Amino acid sequence: MDRKMLRARQLQASKAVLPGHARYRLEVRRCHAELDVFSFTGEERLCAPYCYAIDFTSPTRDIDPAVMLNKSATFILQAPENPEQVRKVHGVITRFNRLTTSADETRYQVCLEPYLALLRHTRRCG
């Protein structure tokens, strides 16, 4: 495969995953608001569920918590040096907070955890 074909495939792959200069994207099922990832921290450990705290901005001033909480979500991370290298973290939104609001956007924070995290809300059957 020559360099032109390889570069064309890389460009096509990067456009299909994350358009523009975005390196991260948050997709929440049935949420139609524009979500622009501002920052995130993630913790992954052996024998423990992961937790990603994701801060994002949106022109939507009042996203309804019911639209976000306990909804399926995917956090997409794209390596800057290799646009074809993409990581997707699937889970559920377990926390949702509105942090600040300005004239043109509102900043929010969510916590993305595996679906297993929802079990902490159940009672033990004995």
PyMOL commands that set and color helices and strands:
alter all, ss='L'
color gray80, all
select helices_A, chain A and resi 3-17+65-68+115-121
alter helices_A, ss='H'
color red, helices_A
select strands_A, chain A and resi 24-28+36-45+48-58+72-78+86-101+106-113
alter strands_A, ss='S'
color yellow, strands_A
deselect
rebuild
show_as cartoon
